[in-house]
Amino acid sequence: MSTAQTAAQAMVAATARLRAAGVPDPARDARVLLAHAARIEASRVTLIAPEDLAPEIAERYDHLIALRAIRVPVSHLLGEREFYGRRFKLSRDVLDPRPETETLIEVALSLPFERVLDLGVGSGCILVTLLAERPSATGIGVDLSEAACLQASANAVLHRVEDRADICRSDWFGAVEGKYDLIVANPPYIALDEMPGLAAEVREHEPEMALTDGSDGLEAYRRIAASACDFLHPQGRLILEIGSTQAEAVSALVQAAGLAQVQVIRDLSGHDRVILAQNPA
């Protein structure tokens, strides 16, 4: 990329390169990555558009565009993603937070809670958000991945909830003790035979153990449902994110486990996204 290029020219060239590589919404990504290369807010890109790019910025930008062209996710290139109005630090070791997961947050915040358990804490986006939104609450986040636990702990510190968040390695409920008002989880729900159909950004760059159970996509729900009542206070709630075709199957699992008042909640796109159930004991 020539140093004689203006920022606007560089963005046009980058957009064309990303479009040729089949990247969805290439103009948006070109703009966001230019802002990152120039170390400015994305809203200020227009201000630098007429200016020549400094050589070091042009070099950084070229490198970022090259990586995006081979489908490295933008969030990995930025090292962060916004979720429920907060920025979370990310790495290849954790699932990239999705906007759809904000539906789970809204359901969780619809009623009071003091003690929350996040199964499969990942980046910590769910647990940290819930604690940040409820300053009196405390919680535990568990994950089988030690790297994920470290990432979640870093995000807890970033958002100043570390004194109310206990994050530890556990195979679902294996290392968990006590009772909770709220249990939340966004478990791996992609069936193994669905993995080849995922976008390259997801399939090649996100941790497989956070995406699929290596089976039919329901194994995590079976394990969570089987033990949830043992860890919920009476009237405590279980909130699970699901795949858009799994509402019937997951509802049946939680009902069979003794949970009551099972509801299916849709996301803003109208897809089934969350199962809500209550411990009747």
C-alpha positions as CSV (number, residue, x, y, z in Angstrom):
1,M,0.0,0.0,0.0
2,S,1.5,3.3,-1.1
3,T,2.2,6.0,1.4
4,A,1.0,8.5,-1.2
5,Q,-2.6,7.1,-0.7
6,T,-5.0,9.2,1.2
7,A,-7.0,7.5,4.0
8,A,-10.1,7.6,1.7
9,Q,-8.2,5.9,-1.2
10,A,-6.8,3.3,1.2
11,M,-10.3,2.5,2.4
12,V,-11.7,2.2,-1.2
13,A,-8.8,-0.2,-2.1
14,A,-9.3,-2.2,1.2
15,T,-13.0,-2.5,0.6
16,A,-12.5,-3.9,-2.9
17,R,-9.9,-6.4,-1.6
18,L,-12.3,-7.6,1.2
19,R,-15.2,-7.8,-1.2
20,A,-13.1,-9.9,-3.6
21,A,-12.3,-12.2,-0.7
22,G,-16.0,-12.7,0.0
23,V,-16.0,-10.8,3.3
24,P,-19.5,-9.7,4.4
25,D,-19.9,-5.9,4.7
26,P,-16.4,-5.1,3.5
27,A,-16.9,-1.3,3.7
28,R,-17.7,-1.4,7.4
29,D,-14.7,-3.7,8.1
30,A,-12.4,-1.5,6.1
31,R,-13.5,1.6,8.0
32,V,-13.2,-0.1,11.5
33,L,-9.8,-1.5,10.7
34,L,-8.5,1.8,9.4
35,A,-9.6,3.5,12.7
36,H,-7.7,0.7,14.6
37,A,-4.6,1.1,12.4
38,A,-4.7,4.9,13.0
39,R,-5.5,4.5,16.6
40,I,-8.6,6.7,16.5
41,E,-12.3,6.2,17.1
42,A,-14.2,4.9,14.1
43,S,-16.3,8.0,14.2
44,R,-13.2,10.1,13.3
45,V,-12.3,8.3,10.1
46,T,-14.1,10.8,8.0
47,L,-11.9,13.6,9.4
48,I,-8.7,11.9,8.3
49,A,-10.1,10.8,4.9
50,P,-8.4,13.5,2.8
51,E,-5.1,13.1,4.5
52,D,-2.2,10.9,3.3
53,L,-1.7,7.9,5.5
54,A,1.6,7.9,7.5
55,P,3.8,5.0,6.4
56,E,3.5,3.2,9.8
57,I,-0.3,3.5,9.7
58,A,-0.4,2.3,6.0
59,E,1.7,-0.7,7.0
60,R,-0.5,-1.6,9.9
61,Y,-3.6,-1.2,7.8
62,D,-2.3,-3.4,5.0
63,H,-1.5,-6.1,7.6
64,L,-5.0,-5.9,9.1
65,I,-6.7,-6.1,5.8
66,A,-4.6,-9.1,4.7
67,L,-5.7,-10.9,7.8
68,R,-9.3,-10.0,7.4
69,A,-9.2,-11.2,3.8
70,I,-8.4,-14.7,5.1
71,R,-11.4,-14.3,7.4
72,V,-9.7,-13.6,10.7
73,P,-12.6,-12.0,12.7
74,V,-12.6,-8.3,13.2
75,S,-13.0,-8.7,16.9
76,H,-9.7,-10.8,17.0
77,L,-7.9,-8.1,15.0
78,L,-9.2,-5.4,17.4
79,G,-8.7,-7.6,20.4
80,E,-12.2,-6.6,21.7
81,R,-15.9,-6.6,21.0
82,E,-18.7,-4.5,22.3
83,F,-21.4,-6.3,24.2
84,Y,-24.4,-4.7,26.0
85,G,-22.7,-1.3,25.9
86,R,-19.3,-2.4,27.3
87,R,-16.1,-3.5,25.5
88,F,-14.7,-6.9,26.3
89,K,-11.2,-8.1,25.6
90,L,-11.1,-11.2,23.5
91,S,-8.7,-13.8,22.2
92,R,-8.9,-17.0,20.1
93,D,-9.5,-18.9,23.4
94,V,-13.1,-17.7,23.8
95,L,-16.3,-17.4,21.9
96,D,-16.8,-14.0,20.2
97,P,-19.9,-12.5,22.0
98,R,-22.9,-12.2,19.7
99,P,-25.6,-9.5,19.8
100,E,-28.2,-12.3,20.1
101,T,-26.8,-13.2,23.5
102,E,-28.0,-9.8,24.8
103,T,-31.5,-11.4,24.8
104,L,-30.3,-13.6,27.6
105,I,-29.1,-10.6,29.5
106,E,-32.4,-8.8,29.2
107,V,-34.3,-11.9,30.5
108,A,-31.9,-12.2,33.4
109,L,-32.2,-8.6,34.4
110,S,-36.0,-8.7,34.2
111,L,-36.2,-10.0,37.8
112,P,-34.0,-9.4,40.9
113,F,-31.1,-11.7,41.8
114,E,-28.3,-11.7,44.3
115,R,-26.3,-14.8,43.4
116,V,-25.6,-15.9,39.8
117,L,-23.8,-18.9,38.3
118,D,-22.5,-18.7,34.7
119,L,-21.7,-22.1,33.2
120,G,-19.2,-21.9,30.4
121,V,-18.1,-18.4,31.3
122,G,-15.9,-17.9,28.2
123,S,-14.9,-14.2,27.8
124,G,-17.0,-13.4,30.9
125,C,-19.4,-11.2,28.9
126,I,-22.5,-12.6,30.5
127,L,-21.3,-12.8,34.1
128,V,-19.5,-9.5,34.1
129,T,-22.4,-7.7,32.4
130,L,-24.9,-9.1,35.0
131,L,-22.7,-8.1,37.9
132,A,-22.0,-4.6,36.4
133,E,-25.8,-4.1,36.0
134,R,-26.6,-5.4,39.5
135,P,-24.1,-3.8,41.9
136,S,-25.3,-5.8,44.9
137,A,-25.0,-9.2,43.1
138,T,-22.2,-11.7,43.4
139,G,-21.4,-14.6,41.1
140,I,-19.3,-17.5,40.0
141,G,-18.2,-18.3,36.4
142,V,-16.8,-21.7,35.5
143,D,-15.3,-23.0,32.3
144,L,-13.4,-26.1,31.3
145,S,-10.8,-24.0,29.5
146,E,-8.2,-22.4,31.8
147,A,-7.4,-19.8,29.1
148,A,-11.1,-18.8,29.1
149,C,-11.0,-18.4,32.9
150,L,-8.1,-16.1,32.6
151,Q,-9.8,-14.1,29.9
152,A,-13.0,-13.8,32.0
153,S,-11.0,-12.8,35.0
154,A,-9.3,-10.0,33.0
155,N,-12.7,-8.7,31.8
156,A,-13.9,-8.8,35.4
157,V,-11.0,-6.6,36.4
158,L,-11.6,-4.3,33.3
159,H,-15.1,-3.7,34.4
160,R,-14.4,-3.5,38.1
161,V,-16.5,-6.4,39.3
162,E,-13.5,-8.7,40.2
163,D,-14.3,-8.5,43.9
164,R,-17.8,-9.9,43.3
165,A,-16.8,-12.5,40.6
166,D,-15.2,-15.9,41.4
167,I,-14.0,-17.5,38.2
168,C,-12.6,-21.1,38.3
169,R,-12.1,-24.1,36.1
170,S,-14.9,-26.7,36.2
171,D,-16.5,-29.2,34.0
172,W,-20.0,-27.8,34.3
173,F,-21.2,-28.2,37.9
174,G,-18.2,-30.4,38.8
175,A,-16.4,-27.8,41.1
176,V,-19.6,-25.8,41.9
177,E,-21.0,-25.5,45.4
178,G,-24.0,-23.7,47.0
179,K,-27.3,-22.5,45.7
180,Y,-28.1,-19.7,43.2
181,D,-30.9,-17.4,42.4
182,L,-29.9,-17.5,38.7
183,I,-28.0,-20.0,36.5
184,V,-27.1,-18.8,33.0
185,A,-25.3,-20.6,30.2
186,N,-24.6,-20.1,26.5
187,P,-23.3,-23.7,25.9
188,P,-21.8,-25.2,22.8
189,Y,-25.0,-26.0,20.8
190,I,-23.8,-26.6,17.2
191,A,-24.2,-30.2,16.1
192,L,-21.1,-31.8,14.7
193,D,-22.6,-32.2,11.3
194,E,-23.5,-28.5,11.2
195,M,-19.9,-27.4,11.7
196,P,-18.8,-27.4,8.0
197,G,-21.6,-25.0,7.3
198,L,-20.4,-22.3,9.7
199,A,-18.8,-19.1,8.4
200,A,-15.0,-19.4,8.1
201,E,-14.6,-16.7,10.8
202,V,-16.3,-18.9,13.2
203,R,-15.3,-22.4,12.1
204,E,-11.6,-21.6,11.7
205,H,-10.9,-19.0,14.4
206,E,-13.1,-19.7,17.4
207,P,-12.6,-22.5,20.0
208,E,-14.3,-25.7,18.8
209,M,-15.2,-26.7,22.4
210,A,-17.2,-23.5,22.7
211,L,-19.1,-24.2,19.5
212,T,-19.9,-27.9,19.4
213,D,-20.4,-30.8,21.8
214,G,-19.1,-33.1,19.1
215,S,-22.5,-34.8,18.9
216,D,-26.0,-33.6,18.3
217,G,-25.7,-30.1,19.9
218,L,-27.8,-31.1,23.0
219,E,-25.3,-32.8,25.3
220,A,-24.6,-29.6,27.3
221,Y,-28.3,-29.0,27.9
222,R,-28.7,-32.6,29.1
223,R,-26.0,-32.2,31.6
224,I,-27.1,-28.7,32.8
225,A,-30.8,-29.7,33.1
226,A,-29.9,-32.9,35.0
227,S,-28.3,-30.9,37.9
228,A,-29.8,-27.4,37.7
229,C,-32.5,-28.0,40.4
230,D,-29.7,-29.1,42.9
231,F,-28.0,-25.7,42.6
232,L,-31.0,-23.4,42.3
233,H,-32.8,-21.8,45.3
234,P,-36.6,-22.4,45.3
235,Q,-38.1,-20.3,42.5
236,G,-34.6,-19.8,41.2
237,R,-34.3,-19.3,37.4
238,L,-32.4,-21.2,34.7
239,I,-31.7,-19.2,31.5
240,L,-30.1,-20.9,28.5
241,E,-29.2,-19.6,25.1
242,I,-30.2,-22.0,22.4
243,G,-29.8,-22.5,18.7
244,S,-32.8,-21.2,16.6
245,T,-34.1,-24.8,16.0
246,Q,-33.6,-26.2,19.5
247,A,-36.5,-24.7,21.5
248,E,-38.7,-27.8,21.5
249,A,-35.8,-30.2,22.4
250,V,-34.3,-28.1,25.1
251,S,-37.7,-27.3,26.6
252,A,-38.5,-31.0,26.8
253,L,-35.1,-31.6,28.6
254,V,-35.6,-29.0,31.3
255,Q,-39.2,-30.1,31.9
256,A,-38.2,-33.7,32.2
257,A,-35.6,-32.6,34.8
258,G,-38.3,-31.1,37.0
259,L,-38.1,-27.4,36.1
260,A,-41.3,-25.5,35.6
261,Q,-42.8,-22.5,33.9
262,V,-40.7,-23.1,30.8
263,Q,-40.8,-20.3,28.3
264,V,-39.2,-19.7,24.9
265,I,-38.0,-16.2,24.3
266,R,-37.1,-14.8,20.8
267,D,-34.3,-12.5,19.9
268,L,-34.7,-9.2,18.0
269,S,-34.6,-11.1,14.7
270,G,-37.6,-13.2,15.7
271,H,-35.6,-16.4,16.2
272,D,-36.0,-18.7,19.3
273,R,-33.0,-17.7,21.4
274,V,-33.5,-18.3,25.1
275,I,-35.1,-20.9,27.3
276,L,-36.3,-19.7,30.7
277,A,-37.3,-22.1,33.5
278,Q,-37.9,-22.1,37.2
279,N,-37.1,-24.4,40.1
280,P,-40.5,-25.2,41.5
281,A,-39.1,-26.6,44.8
